[in-house]
Amino acid sequence: MKKAVMYGAGNIGRGFIGKVFSDSGYKVCFIDIDKKLIDAFNKDKEYYVKIVADDFERLEKVKNVYAVDANSDQAVQEIAECDIMATSVGVNALPYIVDNIAKGIRMRMSMGSKPLDIILAENLIDVDARMRQMIYEKLNPEEQKWAEQHLGLVEASIGRMVPPLTEEEREKSPLLIAVEPYSELPVDSLGFKGPIPDLVGLKPFTPFDFYIKRKLFLHNMGHAICAYLGWEKQYQYISEAIRDQVIYNKTKSAMELIVQALAKEYPQIPVKEIEANKDDLLYRFHNRALKDTIERVAKDPIRKLQPNDRLVGAARYCLDSGIRPDEIVEGIAAALKYDNPNDPAAVKIQDDISKFGMDYVLENVLKLDRGSELWDMLKSKLEG
């Protein structure tokens, strides 16, 4: 049986990519540092994924799985011997896994093994270049030369949402995970060094920038605007906020602007396909079974208001396409008013506004130029 390595046994690792590997006929080795999870994998050799939607719920078994400790020599051995690999550890943890990957590459070289392709399920723009740089810092010139020809670092766009489990469900099974039905896995077809694997739901595509922008500026932007507008009306869940007709209309209108911008930049993609994705996202936001909270989606507005992130980045993307982003600007204004006392980033923004004024935040958080079109639009909205 072919073997896959899933580095990271969290929500996406267990609930999405690991299941894709198993469903595609691979034996799956999870690499993680959580002893409780590792022991549970090795005791049961299987786990369940709960697919949840408004109108149904079902359990699906994930078979042929085991786990090894990331701090063990066995982790390096697994990387050296696998047929395919993926990571889902979170952006901040990436520097901590490159040592094992470099050691696995070194061992793989000595074994004369075939190419190693790693699907990077990290939702970070240019994560492939960042990972290659970090890995190469651990390799000598000869090993770098091998990696240049044999190491595929494959960007992926992760759009599957993972709802929280109850305390009772977590106690019953540490491996149980819940996910929404959506399971498409777009990947950069140019990232592979070996043959593109036959994986369930895999959608190889180029130019992959399309999927990166679609995820960030359509999915994440729409989600965020719904959350910040929902906070203003004191909703608790995204599924409640999106059922508010005013919020729905504003979120939909903002997303339609991105559909126009994407269609303009990527004329080779049928506009109906982009519109279908927008409609599917709006439908998925309604899913009560996800129990997706406003606080989770709105969390850390400082990060979400960065110039290349989902809100300001989406507005700039529209302006660059000659599209006036009024509805997105309204969402940015709502994010600047997000005053959740339990969110340190929200508290920081409100403190900065109080102490230094809104112009300071627009310059130092959103990194906007005074007098730019977006600056003027925001100032008009905030002062109106």
C-alpha positions as CSV (number, residue, x, y, z in Angstrom):
1,M,0.0,0.0,0.0
2,K,1.2,3.5,-0.9
3,K,2.1,5.7,2.1
4,A,1.3,9.3,2.8
5,V,2.7,11.5,5.5
6,M,0.4,14.2,7.1
7,Y,2.6,16.6,9.1
8,G,0.1,18.1,11.6
9,A,-2.9,16.2,13.0
10,G,-5.1,19.2,13.7
11,N,-8.4,20.3,12.1
12,I,-7.3,20.4,8.5
13,G,-4.8,17.6,8.9
14,R,-7.3,15.2,10.4
15,G,-10.5,16.6,9.0
16,F,-9.5,17.2,5.4
17,I,-6.1,16.2,3.9
18,G,-5.5,13.1,6.0
19,K,-8.9,11.8,5.1
20,V,-8.3,12.6,1.4
21,F,-5.1,10.5,1.5
22,S,-6.9,7.6,3.2
23,D,-9.9,7.8,0.9
24,S,-7.5,7.7,-2.0
25,G,-6.0,4.4,-0.9
26,Y,-2.9,5.5,1.1
27,K,-1.8,4.3,4.5
28,V,-1.5,7.6,6.4
29,C,1.2,8.5,8.9
30,F,0.4,11.5,11.0
31,I,3.4,13.4,12.5
32,D,2.5,15.6,15.5
33,I,3.7,16.5,19.0
34,D,0.4,15.9,20.8
35,K,1.0,12.7,22.8
36,K,-2.7,12.1,23.4
37,L,-3.5,12.2,19.7
38,I,-0.5,10.0,18.8
39,D,-1.5,7.4,21.4
40,A,-5.1,7.4,20.1
41,F,-4.0,7.0,16.5
42,N,-1.8,4.0,17.3
43,K,-4.4,2.4,19.5
44,D,-7.3,2.5,17.1
45,K,-5.6,2.8,13.6
46,E,-8.7,4.6,12.5
47,Y,-10.9,7.6,13.4
48,Y,-14.2,9.3,12.4
49,V,-15.0,12.5,10.6
50,K,-18.4,13.9,11.2
51,I,-19.8,15.7,8.1
52,V,-22.3,18.3,9.3
53,A,-24.9,20.4,7.4
54,D,-28.2,22.1,8.3
55,D,-30.2,19.2,7.1
56,F,-28.0,16.1,7.7
57,E,-25.1,14.7,9.6
58,R,-23.1,11.5,9.0
59,L,-20.0,9.8,10.3
60,E,-17.3,8.6,7.9
61,K,-14.5,6.3,9.0
62,V,-10.8,7.1,8.1
63,K,-8.8,3.9,8.0
64,N,-5.2,2.7,7.8
65,V,-3.8,5.5,10.0
66,Y,-1.0,5.7,12.6
67,A,1.1,8.4,14.1
68,V,4.7,9.2,15.2
69,D,6.1,11.8,17.4
70,A,7.6,14.8,15.5
71,N,10.6,14.7,18.0
72,S,11.5,11.2,17.1
73,D,13.9,9.7,14.5
74,Q,11.0,7.8,13.2
75,A,9.4,11.0,11.9
76,V,12.4,11.6,9.6
77,Q,12.3,7.9,8.4
78,E,8.6,8.3,7.5
79,I,9.3,11.5,5.4
80,A,12.2,9.7,3.7
81,E,10.0,6.7,2.7
82,C,6.6,8.2,1.9
83,D,5.0,8.5,-1.6
84,I,3.3,11.8,-0.9
85,M,3.3,14.3,1.9
86,A,1.3,17.3,3.2
87,T,1.7,19.9,5.9
88,S,-1.0,21.6,8.0
89,V,0.7,23.0,11.0
90,G,0.0,26.7,10.8
91,V,2.2,29.5,9.5
92,N,3.9,30.2,12.9
93,A,4.9,26.5,13.3
94,L,6.5,26.1,9.8
95,P,10.0,27.0,11.0
96,Y,9.8,24.1,13.5
97,I,9.1,21.4,11.0
98,V,11.8,22.2,8.3
99,D,14.6,20.5,10.2
100,N,12.7,17.1,10.0
101,I,11.9,17.7,6.3
102,A,15.6,18.5,5.5
103,K,16.7,15.4,7.4
104,G,14.1,13.4,5.5
105,I,15.4,14.8,2.2
106,R,18.9,13.9,3.1
107,M,17.9,10.3,4.0
108,R,15.8,10.1,0.8
109,M,18.8,11.1,-1.3
110,S,21.0,8.4,0.3
111,M,18.2,5.9,-0.5
112,G,18.0,7.0,-4.2
113,S,14.3,7.6,-3.7
114,K,12.0,9.2,-6.2
115,P,10.8,12.9,-5.9
116,L,9.1,14.1,-2.8
117,D,6.0,16.3,-3.4
118,I,4.6,18.1,-0.3
119,I,1.2,19.7,-0.5
120,L,1.3,22.9,1.7
121,A,-2.1,23.3,3.3
122,E,-1.2,26.5,5.0
123,N,-3.3,29.2,3.4
124,L,-0.3,31.6,3.1
125,I,0.5,33.4,-0.1
126,D,3.8,32.2,-1.6
127,V,4.2,29.6,1.1
128,D,6.1,27.4,-1.4
129,A,8.9,30.0,-1.8
130,R,9.0,30.6,1.9
131,M,9.3,26.9,2.7
132,R,11.9,26.3,0.1
133,Q,14.0,29.1,1.5
134,M,13.7,27.7,5.0
135,I,14.5,24.1,3.9
136,Y,17.5,25.2,1.8
137,E,19.0,26.9,4.8
138,K,19.3,23.4,6.3
139,L,20.8,21.8,3.2
140,N,24.3,21.9,1.7
141,P,24.8,22.9,-2.0
142,E,24.7,19.3,-3.2
143,E,21.5,18.6,-1.3
144,Q,20.0,21.9,-2.6
145,K,20.7,20.8,-6.1
146,W,18.9,17.5,-5.5
147,A,16.0,19.3,-4.0
148,E,15.8,21.7,-6.9
149,Q,15.0,18.7,-9.2
150,H,13.2,16.4,-6.8
151,L,11.4,18.4,-4.1
152,G,8.0,19.6,-5.1
153,L,6.4,22.3,-2.8
154,V,2.8,22.5,-3.8
155,E,0.6,25.4,-2.8
156,A,-3.0,24.5,-1.9
157,S,-6.1,26.6,-1.2
158,I,-8.0,25.3,1.8
159,G,-11.6,26.4,1.9
160,R,-13.1,23.7,4.1
161,M,-14.6,25.0,7.3
162,V,-14.2,23.0,10.6
163,P,-16.8,23.6,13.3
164,P,-16.0,23.1,17.0
165,L,-16.9,20.0,18.8
166,T,-18.7,19.8,22.2
167,E,-16.7,19.0,25.3
168,E,-18.6,15.7,25.5
169,E,-17.7,14.8,21.9
170,R,-14.0,15.6,22.6
171,E,-14.0,13.5,25.7
172,K,-15.6,10.6,23.9
173,S,-13.0,10.5,21.2
174,P,-9.8,12.7,20.9
175,L,-9.6,11.9,17.2
176,L,-13.2,12.8,16.2
177,I,-13.4,15.9,14.0
178,A,-16.3,17.7,12.3
179,V,-16.3,19.3,8.9
180,E,-18.7,20.8,6.4
181,P,-19.5,18.8,3.3
182,Y,-17.4,21.0,0.9
183,S,-14.2,19.1,0.1
184,E,-12.6,20.6,-3.1
185,L,-8.8,20.7,-2.9
186,P,-7.3,23.1,-5.5
187,V,-3.5,22.8,-5.8
188,D,-0.8,24.4,-8.0
189,S,-0.3,21.9,-10.8
190,L,3.2,23.4,-11.5
191,G,4.4,22.7,-8.0
192,F,4.8,18.9,-8.5
193,K,8.1,17.3,-9.4
194,G,6.7,13.8,-9.7
195,P,3.4,12.7,-11.4
196,I,0.3,14.5,-10.0
197,P,-1.3,12.0,-7.6
198,D,-4.8,10.7,-8.1
199,L,-6.4,12.1,-4.9
200,V,-10.1,12.4,-4.1
201,G,-11.2,16.0,-4.6
202,L,-7.8,17.2,-5.9
203,K,-8.1,20.0,-8.5
204,P,-4.7,20.8,-10.1
205,F,-4.7,24.2,-11.7
206,T,-2.5,27.0,-13.2
207,P,-2.2,29.9,-12.8
208,F,-2.7,29.1,-9.2
209,D,-2.8,32.8,-8.2
210,F,-6.4,32.7,-9.2
211,Y,-7.3,30.3,-6.4
212,I,-5.2,32.2,-3.9
213,K,-7.0,35.4,-4.7
214,R,-10.4,33.7,-4.8
215,K,-9.8,32.2,-1.3
216,L,-8.5,35.4,0.2
217,F,-10.5,38.1,-1.5
218,L,-13.8,36.2,-2.1
219,H,-14.1,33.7,0.7
220,N,-12.2,35.3,3.5
221,M,-13.3,38.8,2.7
222,G,-17.0,37.9,2.5
223,H,-16.7,35.9,5.7
224,A,-15.0,38.8,7.5
225,I,-17.5,41.4,6.3
226,C,-20.4,39.2,7.5
227,A,-18.6,38.9,10.9
228,Y,-17.9,42.6,11.5
229,L,-21.4,43.7,10.4
230,G,-22.8,40.9,12.5
231,W,-20.9,42.1,15.6
232,E,-22.5,45.6,15.1
233,K,-25.9,43.9,15.4
234,Q,-24.8,41.7,18.3
235,Y,-25.2,38.4,16.6
236,Q,-23.3,35.4,18.0
237,Y,-23.0,33.2,14.9
238,I,-22.2,33.7,11.2
239,S,-25.3,31.7,10.4
240,E,-27.4,34.3,12.3
241,A,-25.7,37.3,10.7
242,I,-26.0,36.1,7.1
243,R,-29.8,35.5,7.7
244,D,-30.1,39.2,8.4
245,Q,-31.3,40.5,5.0
246,V,-29.3,43.8,5.2
247,I,-26.0,42.0,6.1
248,Y,-26.7,39.3,3.5
249,N,-27.2,42.0,0.8
250,K,-24.0,43.9,1.8
251,T,-21.9,40.8,2.0
252,K,-23.2,39.5,-1.3
253,S,-22.6,42.9,-3.0
254,A,-19.0,43.1,-1.7
255,M,-18.4,39.5,-3.0
256,E,-19.8,40.4,-6.4
257,L,-17.2,43.2,-6.7
258,I,-14.5,40.5,-6.4
259,V,-16.2,38.3,-8.9
260,Q,-15.9,41.2,-11.4
261,A,-12.3,41.8,-10.5
262,L,-11.4,38.1,-10.8
263,A,-13.2,37.8,-14.1
264,K,-11.3,40.8,-15.4
265,E,-7.9,39.5,-14.5
266,Y,-8.6,35.8,-15.4
267,P,-10.8,35.9,-18.6
268,Q,-9.9,32.2,-19.2
269,I,-12.1,31.3,-16.2
270,P,-15.8,31.3,-17.1
271,V,-17.4,34.1,-15.0
272,K,-20.3,31.7,-14.3
273,E,-17.8,29.4,-12.5
274,I,-16.6,32.3,-10.2
275,E,-20.2,33.4,-9.6
276,A,-21.1,29.8,-8.7
277,N,-18.3,29.8,-6.1
278,K,-19.7,33.1,-4.6
279,D,-23.2,31.6,-4.4
280,D,-21.9,28.4,-2.8
281,L,-20.0,30.4,-0.2
282,L,-23.1,32.4,0.7
283,Y,-25.0,29.1,1.0
284,R,-22.3,27.6,3.3
285,F,-22.2,30.7,5.5
286,H,-25.9,29.8,6.4
287,N,-24.8,26.4,7.8
288,R,-26.0,26.4,11.4
289,A,-24.3,23.1,12.1
290,L,-20.9,24.8,11.8
291,K,-21.6,26.8,14.9
292,D,-19.1,29.4,13.5
293,T,-18.9,32.3,15.9
294,I,-18.6,36.0,15.0
295,E,-15.7,36.2,17.4
296,R,-13.7,33.5,15.6
297,V,-14.1,35.0,12.2
298,A,-13.6,38.6,13.3
299,K,-10.6,37.6,15.5
300,D,-7.4,39.7,15.2
301,P,-8.6,42.7,13.1
302,I,-5.0,44.0,13.0
303,R,-4.0,41.0,10.8
304,K,-7.2,41.1,8.8
305,L,-6.7,44.9,8.1
306,Q,-3.2,44.5,6.7
307,P,-2.7,46.1,3.2
308,N,-2.5,42.7,1.4
309,D,-5.1,40.8,3.5
310,R,-8.7,40.1,3.0
311,L,-10.2,43.5,3.5
312,V,-7.8,46.3,2.5
313,G,-6.2,43.9,0.0
314,A,-9.6,43.1,-1.6
315,A,-10.5,46.9,-1.9
316,R,-7.1,47.6,-3.5
317,Y,-7.6,44.7,-5.9
318,C,-10.9,46.2,-7.0
319,L,-9.4,49.6,-7.4
320,D,-6.6,48.2,-9.5
321,S,-9.2,46.7,-11.7
322,G,-11.1,49.9,-12.1
323,I,-13.9,48.8,-9.8
324,R,-15.1,51.1,-6.9
325,P,-15.2,49.0,-3.7
326,D,-17.9,50.8,-1.7
327,E,-19.4,47.7,0.0
328,I,-15.9,46.4,0.9
329,V,-15.1,49.9,2.3
330,E,-18.2,49.5,4.5
331,G,-16.8,46.2,5.8
332,I,-13.4,47.8,6.6
333,A,-15.2,50.6,8.5
334,A,-17.0,47.9,10.5
335,A,-13.7,46.2,11.3
336,L,-12.3,49.5,12.5
337,K,-15.3,49.7,14.9
338,Y,-14.9,46.1,16.2
339,D,-14.6,46.6,19.9
340,N,-14.6,43.1,21.4
341,P,-13.0,43.5,24.8
342,N,-11.8,39.9,24.7
343,D,-9.8,40.4,21.5
344,P,-6.4,42.0,22.2
345,A,-6.0,43.2,18.6
346,A,-9.5,44.8,18.7
347,V,-8.6,46.5,22.0
348,K,-5.3,47.8,20.6
349,I,-7.1,49.4,17.6
350,Q,-9.7,51.0,19.7
351,D,-7.0,52.3,22.1
352,D,-5.0,53.7,19.2
353,I,-8.1,55.4,17.7
354,S,-8.8,56.9,21.1
355,K,-5.2,58.1,21.8
356,F,-4.0,59.0,18.3
357,G,-7.0,59.3,16.1
358,M,-8.3,57.4,13.1
359,D,-5.8,58.9,10.7
360,Y,-3.0,57.3,12.7
361,V,-4.6,53.8,12.4
362,L,-5.2,54.2,8.7
363,E,-1.6,55.1,8.2
364,N,0.1,52.7,10.6
365,V,-2.2,49.6,10.6
366,L,-3.9,49.7,7.1
367,K,-0.7,51.3,5.6
368,L,-2.8,53.7,3.5
369,D,-1.4,56.8,1.8
370,R,-3.0,60.0,2.8
371,G,-5.2,61.3,0.0
372,S,-5.2,58.0,-1.9
373,E,-8.6,56.9,-3.3
374,L,-9.1,54.3,-0.6
375,W,-8.1,56.7,2.1
376,D,-10.7,59.2,0.9
377,M,-13.4,56.6,0.6
378,L,-12.8,55.3,4.1
379,K,-12.6,58.8,5.6
380,S,-15.9,59.6,3.9
381,K,-17.5,56.4,5.2
382,L,-16.2,56.8,8.8
383,E,-17.2,60.5,9.0
384,G,-20.5,60.2,7.2
